[in-house]
Amino acid sequence: MSRAKVAKPLATATRVCVEGELTIYRAMELKRALLEPLESKNAVEIDLSRVTELDTSGVQLMLLAQRTAAAKELELRFVDHSPAVVEVLALLNLGASLGLGASEATARGAL
């Protein structure tokens, strides 16, 4: 079952865990899940460790969340990228823009 859930706010950030596909088939559901935490004043971490598939719609949602956070002057971090996420971000050359360090990409075999 695919889902996204907002965990309890951490001391310094609200953590959003995305599970399953981050694709066009779930775009509307995930748009709300990624943007709602940005209504608070907390930093937001989006945990991508359980993402099984990522397509360009999912990448667009990630970029939208990033742009929205920047406009509100909030910190947004994409963390714990799954192999599926690493592969797509490396292919699109967006790893650095979306929180994937070069050492993480190399360690996961994406570069």
C-alpha distances in whole Angstrom, upper triangle without the diagonal:
4,7,10,12,16,18,21,24,25,29,29,26,23,20,16,14,11,8,7,9,12,14,16,13,12,15,16,13,14,17,18,16,18,21,21,22,25,27,28,30,28,27,24,22,19,17,15,15,11,11,11,13,15,18,21,19,17,20,22,20,21,24,24,23,26,28,28,28,31,33,32,33,30,29,26,24,22,21,20,19,17,19,17,18,21,22,22,24,26,27,27,29,27,27,29,29,25,26,26,29,31,31,27,27,30,28,25,27,27,30
4,7,10,14,16,19,22,23,27,27,23,20,17,14,11,8,5,4,6,9,11,13,11,9,12,13,10,10,14,15,12,14,18,18,19,22,24,25,27,26,24,21,19,15,14,13,13,10,9,9,11,12,15,18,16,13,17,18,16,17,21,21,19,22,25,24,24,28,29,29,30,27,26,22,21,18,18,17,16,15,17,15,15,19,20,19,21,23,24,24,26,24,23,26,25,22,23,23,26,28,29,25,25,28,27,23,26,24,28
4,7,10,12,16,18,20,24,24,20,17,14,11,8,6,5,6,8,9,12,14,12,9,11,12,9,8,12,12,9,12,15,15,15,18,20,21,24,22,21,18,16,13,12,12,13,10,10,11,13,14,16,18,16,13,17,18,15,16,19,19,17,20,23,22,22,25,26,26,27,24,23,20,19,17,17,17,16,15,18,16,16,20,21,20,21,24,25,25,26,24,23,26,24,21,21,22,26,28,29,25,25,28,27,24,27,26,29
4,7,10,13,15,17,21,20,16,13,11,7,6,4,6,8,10,10,12,14,14,10,11,12,8,7,10,10,6,8,12,12,12,15,17,18,20,18,18,14,13,10,10,10,12,10,10,12,14,14,16,18,16,13,15,16,13,13,17,16,14,17,20,18,18,22,23,22,24,20,20,16,16,14,14,15,15,15,18,16,15,19,21,20,20,23,24,24,25,22,22,23,22,18,19,20,24,26,27,23,24,27,26,24,26,25,28
4,6,10,12,14,18,18,14,11,9,6,5,7,8,11,13,13,16,18,17,13,15,14,11,10,12,11,7,9,12,11,10,14,15,16,18,16,16,13,12,10,10,12,13,12,13,15,17,17,20,21,19,16,18,19,16,16,19,18,15,18,21,19,18,22,23,22,23,20,19,16,16,15,15,15,16,17,20,19,18,21,23,23,22,26,27,27,28,24,23,25,23,20,20,22,25,28,28,25,26,29,28,25,28,27,30
4,7,8,11,14,14,11,7,6,4,6,9,11,15,16,15,19,20,20,16,16,16,13,11,13,11,7,9,11,9,8,11,13,12,15,13,13,10,10,9,10,13,14,14,15,18,20,19,22,23,21,18,19,20,16,16,19,18,15,17,20,17,16,20,21,19,20,17,16,14,14,14,14,16,17,18,22,21,19,22,25,24,23,27,28,27,28,25,24,24,23,19,19,21,24,28,28,25,26,29,28,26,30,28,31
4,6,8,12,13,10,7,5,6,7,11,13,16,18,18,21,23,23,19,20,20,16,15,16,15,11,12,14,12,10,14,15,14,16,13,13,11,10,10,10,13,14,14,16,19,21,22,24,26,24,20,22,23,19,18,21,21,17,19,22,20,18,22,23,21,22,18,17,15,15,15,14,15,17,18,22,22,21,23,26,26,25,28,30,29,30,26,25,25,24,21,20,22,24,28,28,24,26,29,28,26,30,29,32
4,6,9,11,9,7,7,9,11,14,16,20,22,22,25,27,26,23,23,22,19,18,19,17,14,14,16,13,11,14,15,13,14,12,13,11,11,13,13,17,17,18,20,23,25,25,28,29,27,24,25,26,22,21,23,23,19,21,23,21,19,22,24,21,21,18,17,16,16,17,16,18,20,22,26,26,24,26,29,29,28,31,33,32,32,29,27,27,26,23,22,24,26,30,29,27,29,32,30,29,32,32,34
4,7,8,6,4,6,9,12,15,18,22,24,22,26,28,28,24,24,23,20,19,19,17,14,14,15,13,10,12,13,10,11,8,9,9,10,12,13,17,18,19,21,24,26,26,28,29,27,24,24,25,21,20,22,21,18,19,21,19,17,20,21,18,18,15,14,14,14,16,15,17,20,22,26,26,24,26,29,29,27,30,32,31,31,27,26,26,24,21,20,23,25,28,28,26,28,31,30,29,32,31,34
4,5,5,6,7,11,13,17,19,23,25,24,27,29,30,26,26,26,23,21,21,20,17,16,17,16,12,14,16,13,12,9,9,9,10,12,13,17,18,19,21,25,27,26,29,30,28,25,25,26,23,21,23,23,19,19,22,21,18,20,22,20,19,15,14,14,13,15,14,16,19,22,25,26,24,25,29,29,27,29,32,31,31,27,25,25,24,21,19,22,23,27,26,24,26,29,28,27,31,30,32
4,6,8,10,14,17,20,23,26,28,27,30,33,33,29,29,29,26,24,24,23,20,19,20,18,15,16,17,13,12,9,10,11,12,15,16,20,21,23,25,28,30,29,32,32,31,28,28,29,26,23,25,25,21,21,24,22,19,21,23,20,18,15,14,15,15,17,17,19,22,24,28,29,27,28,31,31,29,31,34,33,32,29,27,26,25,23,21,23,24,28,27,25,28,31,29,29,33,32,34
4,7,10,13,16,19,22,26,27,25,29,31,32,28,27,27,25,23,23,21,19,17,18,17,13,13,15,12,10,7,6,9,10,13,15,19,20,22,24,27,29,28,30,30,29,26,25,26,23,21,22,22,18,18,20,19,15,17,19,17,15,12,10,11,12,15,15,17,20,23,27,28,25,26,29,29,27,29,32,31,29,26,24,23,22,20,18,21,22,25,25,24,26,29,28,28,31,30,32
4,6,10,13,16,19,22,24,22,25,27,28,24,24,24,22,19,19,18,15,14,14,14,10,10,12,10,9,5,4,5,6,10,12,15,17,19,20,24,25,24,26,27,25,22,22,23,20,17,19,19,15,15,18,16,13,15,18,15,14,10,9,9,9,12,12,15,18,20,24,25,22,23,27,26,24,26,29,28,27,23,22,21,20,17,16,19,20,24,24,22,24,27,26,26,29,28,30
4,7,10,13,16,20,21,19,23,25,25,21,21,21,18,16,16,15,12,11,12,11,7,9,11,9,10,6,6,5,6,8,10,14,16,17,18,22,23,22,25,25,23,20,21,21,18,16,18,18,14,15,17,15,13,16,18,15,15,11,10,10,10,12,12,15,17,19,23,23,21,23,26,25,23,26,29,27,27,24,22,22,20,18,16,19,21,25,25,23,25,28,27,26,29,28,30
4,6,10,13,16,18,17,20,22,23,19,19,19,17,14,15,14,11,10,12,12,9,11,13,12,13,10,9,6,5,6,7,11,12,13,15,18,20,19,22,23,21,18,19,20,16,15,17,17,14,15,18,16,14,17,19,17,17,14,12,10,9,10,10,12,14,16,20,20,18,19,23,22,21,24,26,25,25,22,20,20,19,16,15,17,19,23,23,20,22,25,24,23,26,25,28
4,6,10,13,14,13,17,19,19,15,15,16,13,11,12,11,8,7,10,10,8,11,13,13,15,12,11,7,6,5,6,9,11,11,12,16,17,16,19,20,18,15,16,17,14,12,15,15,12,14,17,15,14,17,19,18,18,15,13,11,10,10,10,12,13,14,18,18,16,18,21,20,19,22,24,23,24,20,19,20,19,15,15,17,20,23,24,20,22,25,24,22,25,24,27
4,6,10,12,11,15,18,18,14,15,16,13,11,13,13,9,9,13,13,12,14,17,17,19,16,14,11,8,6,5,7,8,8,9,13,14,15,18,19,18,14,16,17,14,13,17,17,14,16,19,18,17,20,22,21,22,18,16,13,12,10,10,10,11,12,16,15,14,16,19,19,18,21,23,23,23,20,19,20,19,16,15,17,20,23,23,19,20,24,22,20,23,22,25
4,7,8,8,11,14,14,11,12,14,11,8,11,12,9,9,13,14,13,15,18,19,21,18,17,13,11,7,6,6,8,6,6,10,11,11,14,16,15,11,13,15,12,11,15,16,13,15,19,18,18,21,23,22,23,20,18,15,13,11,11,11,10,11,14,13,11,15,17,16,16,19,21,20,22,19,18,20,19,15,15,16,20,22,23,19,20,23,22,19,22,21,24
4,7,8,11,14,13,11,13,15,12,10,14,14,11,12,16,17,16,19,22,22,24,22,20,17,14,11,9,8,8,5,5,7,10,11,14,17,16,12,15,17,15,14,18,19,17,19,22,22,21,24,26,26,27,23,22,18,17,14,13,12,12,10,13,12,12,15,17,16,17,20,21,22,23,21,20,22,21,18,18,18,21,24,24,20,20,23,22,19,22,21,24
4,7,9,12,11,10,12,15,12,11,14,16,13,14,18,19,19,22,24,25,27,25,23,20,17,14,12,9,10,6,5,5,7,9,12,15,14,12,14,17,15,15,19,19,18,20,23,23,23,26,28,28,29,26,24,21,19,16,16,14,13,11,13,11,11,15,16,15,17,20,20,20,23,21,20,23,22,19,19,19,23,24,25,21,21,23,22,19,21,20,24
4,5,9,8,7,10,13,11,10,13,15,13,14,17,19,20,21,24,25,28,26,24,20,18,14,13,10,11,9,6,5,5,6,9,12,11,9,12,14,12,13,16,17,17,19,22,22,22,25,27,27,28,26,24,20,19,16,16,15,13,11,13,10,10,14,14,13,15,18,18,18,20,19,18,22,21,17,19,19,22,24,25,21,20,23,23,19,21,19,23
4,7,8,7,7,11,10,8,10,13,11,11,14,17,17,18,21,23,25,23,21,18,16,12,12,9,12,10,7,8,6,5,7,9,8,5,8,10,9,9,13,14,13,15,18,18,19,22,23,24,25,23,21,18,17,13,15,15,12,11,13,10,9,13,13,11,13,16,16,16,18,16,16,19,18,14,16,17,20,22,24,20,19,22,22,19,21,19,22
4,5,6,6,10,10,9,11,14,14,13,16,18,20,21,23,25,28,26,24,21,19,16,16,13,15,13,10,10,7,6,5,7,6,5,8,10,9,11,14,14,15,17,19,19,21,23,24,25,27,25,24,20,20,16,18,18,15,14,15,12,11,15,14,12,14,17,16,15,18,17,18,21,19,16,19,19,23,24,26,23,21,24,25,21,22,20,23
4,5,5,8,10,10,10,14,14,14,16,19,21,21,23,26,29,28,26,23,22,18,19,16,19,17,14,13,11,9,7,8,5,7,10,10,10,12,14,14,16,18,19,20,22,24,24,26,27,26,25,22,22,19,21,21,19,18,19,15,15,18,18,15,16,19,18,17,20,19,20,23,21,19,21,22,26,27,29,26,24,28,28,25,26,23,26
4,6,8,9,10,11,14,14,15,17,19,21,23,24,27,30,29,27,24,23,19,19,17,19,17,14,13,11,11,10,11,9,9,13,13,12,15,17,17,18,21,22,22,24,26,27,28,30,28,27,24,24,21,23,23,20,19,20,16,16,20,19,17,19,22,21,20,23,22,23,26,24,21,24,24,28,30,31,28,26,30,30,26,27,25,28
4,6,5,6,8,10,11,12,14,16,18,19,21,23,26,25,24,20,20,16,17,15,17,15,12,13,11,11,11,12,9,9,12,12,11,13,16,15,15,18,20,19,21,24,24,25,27,25,24,21,21,18,20,20,18,18,19,16,16,19,20,17,19,22,22,21,23,21,22,25,23,20,22,23,27,29,30,27,26,29,29,26,27,25,28
4,6,5,6,9,10,10,12,14,16,17,19,22,24,24,22,19,19,15,17,15,18,16,14,15,13,11,10,10,7,7,10,9,7,11,13,12,12,16,17,16,18,21,21,22,24,22,22,19,20,17,20,21,19,18,20,17,16,19,20,17,18,21,21,19,22,19,21,23,20,18,20,22,26,28,29,26,25,29,29,26,28,25,28
4,6,5,7,9,10,11,12,15,16,17,20,23,23,22,19,20,17,18,18,20,19,16,18,16,15,14,14,10,10,13,12,9,13,15,13,13,17,17,16,18,21,21,21,24,22,23,20,21,19,22,23,21,21,23,20,19,23,23,20,21,25,24,23,25,22,24,26,23,20,23,24,28,31,32,29,28,32,32,30,31,29,31
4,6,6,7,9,10,11,14,15,17,19,22,22,21,18,18,15,16,16,18,16,15,16,15,15,15,16,12,11,15,14,11,13,16,14,14,17,18,17,19,22,22,22,24,22,22,19,20,18,20,21,20,20,22,20,19,22,23,21,21,25,25,24,26,23,24,26,23,20,22,24,28,30,32,28,28,32,31,29,31,28,31
4,5,5,6,8,10,12,13,15,17,20,19,18,15,15,12,13,12,15,14,12,14,13,12,13,14,10,9,12,11,8,10,13,11,11,14,16,15,16,19,20,19,21,19,19,16,16,15,17,18,17,17,19,17,15,19,20,18,18,22,22,21,23,20,20,22,20,17,19,20,24,27,28,25,24,28,28,25,27,25,28
4,5,5,6,8,11,11,13,16,19,18,17,14,15,12,15,15,18,17,15,17,16,14,14,14,10,9,11,10,6,9,11,9,8,12,13,11,13,16,17,17,19,17,18,15,16,15,18,19,18,19,22,19,17,20,22,19,19,23,23,21,22,19,20,22,19,16,19,21,24,27,29,26,26,29,30,27,29,26,29
4,6,5,6,9,10,11,14,17,17,17,14,15,13,16,16,19,18,17,19,19,17,18,17,14,13,15,13,10,12,14,11,10,14,15,12,14,17,17,16,19,17,18,15,17,16,19,21,20,21,24,22,20,23,25,22,22,26,26,24,26,23,23,24,22,19,21,23,27,30,31,28,28,32,32,30,32,29,32
4,6,6,7,10,11,13,16,15,15,12,12,10,12,13,16,15,14,17,17,16,17,18,15,12,15,14,10,11,14,12,10,13,15,13,14,17,18,17,19,16,16,14,15,14,16,18,17,18,22,20,18,21,23,21,21,24,25,24,25,22,22,23,21,17,19,21,24,28,29,26,26,30,29,27,29,27,30
4,6,7,8,10,12,15,14,12,9,10,8,11,12,15,15,14,17,16,15,16,16,13,11,12,12,8,8,11,9,6,10,12,10,10,14,15,14,16,13,13,10,12,11,13,16,15,17,20,19,16,19,21,19,18,22,23,21,22,18,19,20,17,14,15,18,21,25,26,23,23,27,27,25,27,25,27
4,6,5,7,10,13,13,12,10,12,11,14,15,19,19,17,21,20,18,18,18,15,13,14,13,9,10,11,8,6,9,10,8,9,12,12,11,14,12,13,11,13,13,16,19,19,21,24,22,19,22,24,22,20,24,25,23,24,20,21,21,18,16,17,20,23,27,28,26,26,30,30,28,30,28,30
4,5,6,8,11,12,12,10,12,12,15,17,20,20,19,22,22,21,22,21,18,16,18,16,13,13,15,12,10,13,14,11,11,15,14,13,15,13,14,13,15,16,18,20,21,23,26,24,22,25,27,25,24,27,29,26,27,24,24,24,21,19,20,23,26,29,31,28,29,32,32,30,33,31,33
4,5,6,9,8,9,7,9,10,13,16,18,19,19,22,22,21,22,22,20,17,18,17,14,13,15,13,10,12,14,11,10,14,14,12,13,11,11,10,12,13,16,18,19,21,25,24,21,24,26,25,23,27,28,26,27,23,23,23,20,18,18,21,24,28,29,26,27,31,30,29,32,30,32
4,5,7,8,8,7,10,11,15,17,20,21,20,24,24,22,23,22,19,17,18,16,13,13,13,11,8,10,11,8,6,10,10,8,10,7,9,9,12,13,16,19,20,23,26,25,22,24,27,25,23,26,28,25,25,22,22,21,18,16,17,21,23,27,28,26,27,30,31,29,32,30,31
4,7,9,10,10,14,15,18,20,23,24,24,27,27,25,26,25,22,20,21,19,16,16,17,14,11,13,13,10,9,12,12,9,11,10,12,12,15,17,20,23,24,26,29,28,25,28,30,28,26,30,31,29,29,25,25,25,22,20,21,24,27,31,32,30,31,34,34,33,36,33,35
4,5,8,9,13,14,18,21,23,24,24,28,28,26,28,27,25,23,23,22,19,18,19,17,13,15,15,12,10,13,13,10,11,9,11,12,15,17,19,22,24,26,30,29,26,28,31,29,27,31,33,30,30,26,26,25,23,21,21,25,27,30,31,29,31,34,34,33,36,34,36
4,7,9,13,15,19,22,24,26,26,30,30,28,29,28,27,24,24,23,20,19,19,18,15,15,16,13,10,12,13,9,9,7,9,11,14,17,19,23,24,27,31,30,27,29,32,30,28,31,33,31,30,26,26,25,22,21,21,24,26,30,31,29,30,34,34,33,36,34,35
4,6,10,13,16,19,21,23,23,27,28,26,28,27,26,23,23,22,20,18,19,18,14,14,16,14,10,13,14,11,10,7,8,9,12,15,16,19,21,24,28,28,25,26,29,28,26,29,31,29,29,25,24,23,21,19,18,22,23,27,28,26,28,31,30,30,33,31,33
4,7,10,13,16,19,21,21,25,25,24,25,25,24,21,20,20,18,15,16,16,12,12,14,12,9,11,13,11,10,6,5,6,8,11,13,16,18,21,25,25,22,23,26,25,23,25,28,26,25,21,20,19,17,15,14,18,19,23,24,22,24,27,27,27,30,28,29
4,7,10,13,15,17,17,21,22,20,22,22,20,17,17,18,15,12,14,14,10,10,13,12,9,12,14,12,12,8,6,5,6,9,10,14,15,18,21,21,18,20,23,22,20,23,25,24,23,19,18,18,16,13,13,16,18,22,23,20,22,25,25,24,27,26,27
4,6,9,12,14,14,18,19,18,20,21,20,16,16,17,14,12,14,14,11,11,14,14,11,14,17,15,15,11,8,6,5,6,7,10,12,15,18,18,15,17,20,20,18,20,23,22,21,18,16,16,15,12,11,13,15,19,20,17,19,22,21,21,24,22,24
4,6,9,11,11,15,15,14,17,17,16,13,13,15,12,9,12,13,10,11,14,14,12,15,17,17,17,13,11,8,6,5,6,8,9,12,15,15,12,14,17,17,15,18,21,19,20,16,15,15,14,11,10,12,15,19,19,16,17,21,20,19,22,20,23
4,6,8,9,12,14,14,17,18,18,14,14,16,14,12,15,16,13,14,18,17,16,18,21,20,20,17,14,11,9,6,5,6,7,9,13,13,11,13,16,16,15,18,20,20,20,17,15,16,16,12,11,12,15,18,18,15,16,19,18,17,20,19,21
4,6,5,9,10,10,14,15,15,11,12,15,13,11,14,16,14,14,18,18,17,20,22,22,22,19,17,13,10,7,6,5,5,6,9,9,7,10,13,13,12,15,17,17,17,15,13,15,15,11,11,11,14,17,17,13,14,17,16,14,17,16,19
4,6,9,11,12,16,18,18,14,15,18,16,14,18,20,17,18,22,22,21,23,26,26,25,22,19,16,13,10,8,5,5,4,8,9,9,10,13,14,14,16,18,19,19,17,15,17,17,14,13,12,15,17,17,13,14,17,15,13,16,15,19
4,6,9,11,15,18,17,14,15,18,16,15,19,20,18,20,23,23,22,25,28,27,27,24,22,18,16,12,11,9,8,6,9,9,10,12,14,15,15,18,19,20,21,19,17,20,20,16,16,15,18,20,20,16,17,19,18,15,18,17,21
4,6,7,11,14,14,10,12,15,14,13,16,18,16,18,21,22,21,24,26,26,27,24,21,18,16,12,11,10,8,6,8,7,7,10,12,12,13,15,17,17,19,17,15,18,18,15,15,14,18,20,20,16,16,19,18,15,17,16,19
4,7,10,14,14,12,14,17,16,15,19,20,19,21,24,25,25,27,29,30,30,27,25,21,19,15,15,13,10,7,8,6,8,11,11,11,14,16,16,17,19,18,17,20,20,17,18,17,20,21,21,18,17,19,18,15,17,16,19
4,7,10,11,9,11,14,14,14,17,18,18,20,22,23,24,26,28,29,29,27,25,21,19,16,16,14,11,9,9,6,7,10,10,9,12,14,14,15,17,16,16,19,19,16,17,16,20,21,22,18,17,20,19,16,17,15,19
4,7,8,6,7,10,11,10,13,15,15,16,19,20,21,23,25,26,27,24,23,19,17,14,15,14,11,10,10,6,6,9,9,7,9,12,12,12,14,13,13,17,16,13,15,15,18,19,21,18,16,19,19,16,17,15,18
4,5,5,6,9,10,11,13,14,16,17,19,20,21,23,25,26,27,25,24,20,19,16,18,18,14,13,13,10,9,12,11,7,10,13,11,11,14,13,14,17,16,14,17,16,20,21,23,20,18,21,22,19,19,16,19
4,5,5,6,9,10,10,12,14,15,16,18,20,21,22,24,25,24,23,20,19,16,19,19,16,16,16,12,11,13,12,9,10,13,11,9,13,11,14,16,15,13,17,17,20,21,23,21,19,22,23,21,21,17,19
4,5,5,6,9,10,10,12,14,15,16,18,20,21,23,24,23,22,19,19,16,19,20,17,17,18,14,13,15,15,12,13,16,15,13,16,14,16,18,16,14,18,18,22,23,26,23,21,25,26,23,23,20,23
4,5,5,6,9,10,11,12,14,15,17,19,20,21,22,21,20,16,16,13,15,16,13,14,15,12,10,13,13,10,11,14,14,12,15,13,14,16,14,12,15,15,19,21,23,20,19,22,23,20,21,18,21
4,5,5,6,9,10,11,12,14,15,17,18,20,21,19,18,15,14,12,14,16,13,14,15,12,9,11,12,9,8,12,12,9,12,9,11,13,11,9,12,13,17,18,21,18,17,20,21,19,20,17,19
4,5,5,6,9,10,10,12,14,15,16,18,20,19,18,15,16,14,17,19,16,17,18,16,13,15,16,12,11,15,15,12,14,11,13,15,12,11,15,16,19,21,24,22,20,24,25,23,23,20,22
4,5,5,6,8,10,10,12,14,15,16,18,17,16,13,14,12,15,17,15,16,18,16,13,16,17,14,13,17,17,15,16,13,15,16,13,11,14,16,20,22,24,22,21,24,25,23,24,21,23
4,5,5,6,9,10,11,12,14,16,16,15,14,10,10,9,12,14,12,14,16,14,11,13,15,12,11,15,15,13,14,11,12,13,10,8,10,13,16,19,21,18,18,21,22,20,22,19,21
4,5,5,6,8,10,10,12,14,15,14,14,11,12,11,14,17,15,17,19,17,13,15,17,14,12,15,16,13,13,10,12,12,9,8,11,13,17,19,22,20,19,22,24,22,23,20,21
4,5,5,6,8,10,10,12,14,13,14,11,13,13,16,19,18,20,22,20,16,18,20,17,15,19,19,16,17,14,15,16,12,11,14,17,20,23,25,23,22,26,27,25,27,24,25
4,6,5,6,9,10,11,12,11,11,8,10,10,14,17,16,18,21,19,16,18,20,17,16,19,20,18,18,14,15,16,12,10,13,16,19,22,24,22,22,25,26,25,26,24,25
4,5,5,6,9,10,10,9,9,6,8,9,13,16,15,18,21,20,16,17,19,17,15,18,19,16,16,12,13,13,9,8,10,14,16,19,22,20,20,23,25,23,25,22,23
4,5,5,6,9,10,10,11,9,12,13,17,20,19,22,24,23,19,20,22,19,17,20,21,18,18,14,16,15,11,11,14,17,19,22,25,23,23,26,28,27,28,25,26
4,5,5,6,9,8,10,9,13,14,18,21,20,23,26,24,21,22,24,22,20,23,24,21,21,17,19,18,14,14,16,19,22,25,27,25,25,29,30,29,31,28,29
4,5,5,6,5,6,6,10,12,15,19,19,22,25,24,20,22,24,22,20,23,24,22,21,17,18,17,14,13,14,18,20,23,25,24,24,28,28,27,30,27,28
4,5,5,6,7,8,11,14,17,21,21,24,26,26,22,23,25,23,20,23,24,21,21,17,18,16,13,13,14,18,20,23,25,24,24,28,29,28,30,27,28
4,5,8,10,11,15,17,20,24,24,27,29,28,25,26,28,26,23,26,27,24,23,20,21,19,16,16,18,21,23,26,29,28,28,31,32,32,33,31,31
4,5,9,10,14,17,20,24,24,27,30,29,26,27,29,27,25,28,29,26,26,22,23,21,18,18,19,22,24,27,29,28,29,32,33,32,35,32,33
4,7,9,13,16,19,23,23,27,29,29,25,26,29,27,24,27,29,26,25,21,21,19,17,17,17,21,22,25,27,26,27,31,31,31,33,31,31
4,6,10,13,16,20,21,24,27,27,23,24,27,25,23,25,28,25,24,20,20,18,16,15,15,19,20,24,25,24,25,29,29,29,31,29,30
4,7,10,13,16,18,21,24,24,20,21,24,23,20,23,25,23,22,18,17,16,14,13,12,16,17,21,22,21,22,25,26,25,28,26,27
4,7,10,13,14,18,21,20,17,18,21,20,17,20,22,20,19,16,15,14,12,10,9,13,15,19,20,18,19,23,23,23,25,23,24
4,6,10,11,14,17,18,14,15,18,18,15,17,20,19,18,14,12,12,10,8,7,10,12,16,17,15,16,20,20,19,22,20,21
4,7,7,11,14,14,11,11,15,14,12,15,17,16,16,12,10,11,10,6,5,8,11,14,15,13,14,17,17,16,19,17,19
4,6,9,12,13,11,11,15,15,13,15,18,18,17,14,12,12,12,9,7,8,10,14,14,11,12,16,15,14,17,16,18
4,6,10,11,10,10,13,14,13,15,18,18,18,15,12,14,15,11,9,9,11,14,13,9,11,14,13,11,15,14,17
4,7,8,6,6,10,11,10,11,14,15,15,13,10,12,13,10,8,7,10,12,12,9,9,13,12,10,13,12,14
4,5,5,6,9,10,11,12,14,16,16,15,12,15,16,13,12,10,13,15,14,11,10,13,12,9,12,11,15
4,5,5,6,9,10,10,12,14,15,14,12,15,17,14,14,11,13,14,14,10,9,11,10,7,9,8,12
4,6,5,7,9,10,11,13,14,14,12,16,17,14,14,12,15,16,16,13,11,14,14,10,11,10,13
4,5,5,6,8,10,11,12,10,9,13,13,10,11,9,13,14,15,12,10,13,14,11,12,10,13
4,6,5,6,8,10,10,9,7,11,12,10,10,7,10,11,12,9,6,10,10,8,9,6,9
4,6,5,6,9,10,10,9,13,14,13,13,11,13,13,14,11,8,11,12,9,8,6,9
4,5,5,6,8,8,9,12,13,11,13,11,14,14,16,14,11,14,15,12,12,9,11
4,5,5,6,5,5,9,9,8,10,8,11,11,14,12,9,12,14,12,12,9,10
4,5,5,6,6,9,11,10,11,9,11,10,12,11,8,10,12,11,10,6,7
4,6,8,9,12,13,13,15,12,14,13,16,15,11,13,16,13,12,8,9
4,5,8,11,11,11,14,12,14,14,17,16,13,15,18,16,15,11,12
4,6,8,8,10,12,10,12,11,14,14,11,13,16,15,14,11,10
4,6,5,6,9,8,10,11,14,13,11,14,17,15,15,12,12
4,5,5,6,5,7,8,11,10,8,11,13,12,13,10,10
4,6,6,5,6,7,11,10,10,12,15,15,15,13,12
4,6,7,9,11,14,14,13,16,18,17,18,15,15
4,6,9,11,14,12,12,15,17,16,17,14,15
4,6,10,11,10,10,14,15,14,16,14,15
4,7,8,6,7,10,11,11,13,11,11
4,5,5,6,9,10,11,12,11,11
4,5,5,6,8,10,11,9,8
4,5,5,6,9,10,10,9
4,5,5,6,9,9,10
4,5,5,6,5,6
4,5,5,6,5
4,6,8,9
4,6,8
4,6
4
